[in-house]
């Protein structure tokens, strides 16, 4: 019984790491830009499909392919911000919501037209052979993906906290007018933030495409799970996204293992209801940030 419990907890922590990485792009864009990105799942989907193209079709090394995907999605995010989002930046939340919903529909249907509905596999650099760590069963490719996810999360955190670009990001979104007065190009900072969010989300798409599959119709489900994670942790909270992802992963794993696998997706929404009832701003919300 305890061996089974530990197995489900480990499975949940592994999946939770992926949830955290996929939600970071969403919480970064909202926390810094105050933009609710409903095309978030489509960025994940494109990352997975690009990973399939570079590893399967172009036969590139996984790490080189990952760099290519990150650069492409970063550039894509930059262009989207400069040519679309910048036009509605100061017009309230509704134009941004409508814009990203339209972008989601456009990207999904474009992907369906180009690659169809068939699931595609990203080639991983390690085998999917099973491993036993004591009583715990896991595969090599999952360990690999978890390590890369953790490195990406740590790298994003260091970029935001320690680099000149990260300090400019935080200054811009604390007070845009003051940042402009001290010489920060706020338009570039907004575009860089959106590019970083898109690149992180695409990274998670490629990593999970090496474990599961990449598919053109997956974006909607990914967006829902990412919003669940962000609401659990607190909108805009970097650490909250990580903890929220782990909570969702473990909760789904335990429910699927001990109750019913077919109703796993409802677990996240039940958690959201509980959080909204008892802590409406999330587990790691800060009152000053809410104000």
C-alpha positions as CSV (number, residue, x, y, z in Angstrom):
1,X,0.0,0.0,0.0
2,X,2.7,2.5,1.0
3,X,4.8,1.5,-2.1
4,X,1.8,2.3,-4.3
5,X,1.3,5.6,-2.5
6,X,4.9,6.6,-3.0
7,X,4.7,5.6,-6.7
8,X,1.6,7.8,-7.2
9,X,3.3,10.7,-5.4
10,X,6.4,10.5,-7.5
11,X,4.3,10.3,-10.7
12,X,2.4,13.4,-9.5
13,X,5.6,15.3,-8.7
14,X,7.0,14.5,-12.2
15,X,3.8,15.6,-13.9
16,X,3.6,18.6,-11.6
17,X,7.1,19.7,-12.7
18,X,5.8,19.8,-16.3
19,X,2.7,21.7,-15.2
20,X,4.8,24.2,-13.4
21,X,7.0,24.8,-16.5
22,X,4.1,25.1,-18.8
23,X,2.3,27.6,-16.5
24,X,5.4,29.8,-16.0
25,X,4.9,31.4,-19.3
26,X,1.3,32.3,-18.5
27,X,2.1,33.6,-15.0
28,X,5.1,35.6,-16.3
29,X,3.0,37.3,-19.0
30,X,0.2,38.1,-16.6
31,X,2.3,39.0,-13.6
32,X,4.5,41.4,-15.6
33,X,2.3,42.5,-18.4
34,X,-1.2,42.1,-16.9
35,X,-2.3,40.3,-20.0
36,X,-4.4,37.1,-19.8
37,X,-3.1,35.0,-22.7
38,X,-5.7,32.6,-23.9
39,X,-3.4,31.5,-26.7
40,X,-1.0,30.0,-24.1
41,X,-1.9,26.4,-24.9
42,X,-1.3,27.0,-28.6
43,X,2.3,28.1,-27.8
44,X,2.7,24.8,-26.0
45,X,1.3,23.0,-29.0
46,X,3.5,24.8,-31.5
47,X,6.6,24.0,-29.4
48,X,5.7,20.3,-29.4
49,X,5.1,20.2,-33.2
50,X,8.2,22.2,-33.9
51,X,10.1,19.7,-31.7
52,X,8.7,16.9,-33.8
53,X,9.8,18.6,-37.0
54,X,13.3,19.4,-35.9
55,X,14.0,15.9,-34.4
56,X,12.0,13.7,-36.7
57,X,11.8,15.5,-40.0
58,X,15.1,17.4,-39.9
59,X,16.8,14.8,-37.8
60,X,18.6,17.4,-35.6
61,X,20.1,16.5,-32.2
62,X,17.5,17.1,-29.4
63,X,19.5,19.9,-27.7
64,X,20.1,21.7,-31.0
65,X,16.5,21.2,-31.9
66,X,15.4,22.6,-28.5
67,X,17.6,25.7,-29.0
68,X,16.0,26.2,-32.5
69,X,12.5,25.9,-31.0
70,X,13.3,28.3,-28.2
71,X,14.7,30.9,-30.7
72,X,11.8,30.5,-33.1
73,X,9.1,30.8,-30.4
74,X,11.0,33.7,-28.7
75,X,11.0,35.6,-32.0
76,X,7.4,34.7,-32.6
77,X,6.4,36.1,-29.2
78,X,8.4,39.2,-29.9
79,X,6.7,39.8,-33.2
80,X,3.3,39.2,-31.7
81,X,3.8,41.7,-29.0
82,X,5.3,44.4,-31.3
83,X,2.7,44.1,-34.1
84,X,-0.5,43.0,-32.3
85,X,-0.5,43.3,-28.5
86,X,1.3,46.7,-28.4
87,X,-1.7,48.2,-30.2
88,X,-4.2,47.3,-27.5
89,X,-1.8,47.6,-24.4
90,X,-3.5,50.5,-22.7
91,X,-7.1,49.8,-23.6
92,X,-8.1,47.7,-20.7
93,X,-8.3,43.9,-20.3
94,X,-11.1,43.1,-22.8
95,X,-9.2,43.8,-26.0
96,X,-6.3,41.6,-24.9
97,X,-8.7,38.8,-24.0
98,X,-10.5,39.0,-27.4
99,X,-7.2,39.3,-29.2
100,X,-5.6,36.2,-27.6
101,X,-8.8,34.1,-28.0
102,X,-8.8,35.0,-31.7
103,X,-5.1,34.2,-31.9
104,X,-5.8,30.8,-30.2
105,X,-8.4,29.9,-32.8
106,X,-6.2,31.0,-35.7
107,X,-3.1,29.0,-34.5
108,X,-5.1,25.9,-33.8
109,X,-6.8,25.8,-37.2
110,X,-3.5,26.7,-39.0
111,X,-1.8,23.8,-37.2
112,X,-4.7,21.4,-38.1
113,X,-4.5,22.5,-41.7
114,X,-0.7,22.0,-41.9
115,X,-0.1,18.8,-39.9
116,X,-3.5,17.3,-39.4
117,X,-4.9,15.7,-36.2
118,X,-2.4,12.8,-36.0
119,X,-0.3,12.7,-32.8
120,X,3.4,13.1,-33.4
121,X,6.4,12.1,-31.3
122,X,9.5,14.1,-30.4
123,X,12.6,12.0,-30.5
124,X,14.3,12.2,-27.0
125,X,18.1,11.8,-26.6
126,X,17.5,9.1,-23.9
127,X,15.6,5.8,-24.1
128,X,12.2,5.3,-22.5
129,X,13.6,2.2,-20.7
130,X,12.1,1.6,-17.2
131,X,14.2,2.1,-14.1
132,X,13.5,1.1,-10.5
133,X,14.7,3.4,-7.7
134,X,13.9,1.2,-4.7
135,X,10.2,0.4,-5.0
136,X,9.6,3.4,-7.4
137,X,9.2,2.8,-11.1
138,X,10.2,5.6,-13.6
139,X,11.6,5.9,-17.1
140,X,14.8,7.5,-18.1
141,X,13.1,9.9,-20.5
142,X,10.9,11.2,-17.7
143,X,14.0,11.9,-15.5
144,X,15.7,13.6,-18.4
145,X,12.6,15.9,-19.0
146,X,12.3,16.7,-15.3
147,X,15.9,17.8,-15.1
148,X,15.6,20.0,-18.2
149,X,12.4,21.5,-16.8
150,X,14.1,22.3,-13.5
151,X,17.0,23.9,-15.3
152,X,14.6,26.0,-17.4
153,X,12.7,27.1,-14.3
154,X,15.9,28.0,-12.4
155,X,17.2,29.8,-15.5
156,X,14.1,31.9,-15.9
157,X,14.1,32.8,-12.2
158,X,17.8,33.9,-12.3
159,X,17.1,35.9,-15.5
160,X,14.3,37.8,-13.8
161,X,16.1,38.4,-10.5
162,X,19.8,38.8,-11.4
163,X,20.2,40.2,-14.9
164,X,19.9,43.7,-16.2
165,X,17.0,42.7,-18.4
166,X,15.2,41.1,-15.5
167,X,15.6,44.2,-13.4
168,X,14.3,46.4,-16.2
169,X,11.3,44.0,-16.5
170,X,10.5,44.4,-12.9
171,X,11.0,48.1,-12.9
172,X,8.8,48.5,-16.0
173,X,5.9,46.6,-14.5
174,X,6.1,48.3,-11.1
175,X,5.9,51.8,-12.6
176,X,6.1,52.2,-16.4
177,X,6.3,56.0,-16.3
178,X,9.2,56.0,-13.9
179,X,11.0,53.3,-15.9
180,X,10.6,55.4,-19.1
181,X,12.0,58.5,-17.3
182,X,15.2,56.7,-16.3
183,X,15.8,55.6,-19.9
184,X,14.3,52.1,-20.1
185,X,12.7,51.2,-23.4
186,X,9.4,49.9,-22.1
187,X,8.2,48.7,-25.5
188,X,11.3,46.5,-25.8
189,X,10.8,45.2,-22.3
190,X,7.2,44.2,-23.0
191,X,8.2,42.4,-26.1
192,X,11.1,40.6,-24.3
193,X,8.7,39.5,-21.6
194,X,6.2,38.0,-24.1
195,X,9.1,36.4,-26.0
196,X,10.4,34.8,-22.8
197,X,6.9,33.5,-21.9
198,X,6.4,32.0,-25.3
199,X,9.8,30.3,-25.3
200,X,9.2,28.8,-21.8
201,X,5.9,27.4,-22.9
202,X,7.3,26.0,-26.1
203,X,10.1,24.3,-24.1
204,X,7.5,22.5,-22.0
205,X,5.6,21.5,-25.2
206,X,8.8,19.9,-26.7
207,X,9.7,18.1,-23.5
208,X,6.3,16.6,-23.0
209,X,6.2,15.7,-26.7
210,X,9.1,13.5,-26.0
211,X,7.2,11.6,-23.3
212,X,3.7,11.7,-24.6
213,X,2.9,13.1,-28.1
214,X,2.6,16.5,-29.8
215,X,-0.8,17.2,-31.3
216,X,-2.5,20.2,-33.0
217,X,-5.6,19.9,-30.9
218,X,-4.0,19.8,-27.5
219,X,-3.8,23.5,-26.8
220,X,-7.2,23.9,-25.2
221,X,-6.5,21.3,-22.5
222,X,-3.1,22.7,-21.8
223,X,-4.5,26.2,-21.4
224,X,-7.1,24.9,-18.9
225,X,-4.5,23.2,-16.8
226,X,-2.2,26.2,-16.9
227,X,-4.9,28.5,-15.7
228,X,-5.7,26.0,-12.9
229,X,-2.0,26.1,-11.8
230,X,-1.8,29.9,-11.9
231,X,-5.0,30.3,-9.9
232,X,-3.9,27.9,-7.3
233,X,-0.5,29.6,-6.9
234,X,-1.7,33.2,-7.3
235,X,-1.9,35.2,-10.5
236,X,1.5,36.5,-11.3
237,X,3.4,34.6,-8.6
238,X,6.5,32.8,-10.0
239,X,6.9,30.6,-6.9
240,X,3.1,30.0,-6.8
241,X,3.1,28.6,-10.3
242,X,5.7,26.0,-9.3
243,X,3.9,25.0,-6.1
244,X,0.5,25.1,-7.9
245,X,1.9,22.8,-10.6
246,X,3.2,20.3,-8.0
247,X,-0.1,20.3,-6.1
248,X,-2.1,19.7,-9.3
249,X,0.2,16.9,-10.4
250,X,0.1,15.0,-7.1
251,X,-3.7,15.5,-6.7
252,X,-4.4,14.2,-10.1
253,X,-2.0,11.2,-9.6
254,X,-3.6,10.2,-6.3
255,X,-7.1,10.6,-7.6
256,X,-6.4,8.6,-10.8
257,X,-4.6,5.9,-8.8
258,X,-7.0,5.4,-6.0
259,X,-10.4,6.6,-7.3
260,X,-10.9,6.8,-11.1
261,X,-8.6,7.7,-14.0
262,X,-11.4,8.9,-16.2
263,X,-12.3,11.8,-14.0
264,X,-8.8,13.1,-13.4
265,X,-9.3,16.4,-15.2
266,X,-12.1,17.4,-12.8
267,X,-9.6,17.4,-9.9
268,X,-8.0,20.7,-11.0
269,X,-11.4,22.5,-11.1
270,X,-12.3,21.1,-7.7
271,X,-9.1,22.6,-6.3
272,X,-9.8,25.9,-8.0
273,X,-13.2,26.1,-6.4
274,X,-11.7,25.4,-2.9
275,X,-9.0,28.0,-3.4
276,X,-11.5,30.6,-4.6
277,X,-13.7,29.9,-1.6
278,X,-11.0,30.1,1.1
279,X,-8.2,32.1,-0.6
280,X,-9.5,33.9,-3.6
281,X,-6.2,35.4,-4.7
282,X,-4.3,32.1,-4.6
283,X,-1.9,30.5,-2.2
284,X,0.9,33.0,-2.7
285,X,-0.9,36.2,-3.4
286,X,0.4,39.4,-1.8
287,X,-2.0,42.1,-0.7
288,X,0.2,45.0,-1.9
289,X,0.5,43.3,-5.3
290,X,-3.3,42.9,-5.5
291,X,-3.7,46.6,-4.8
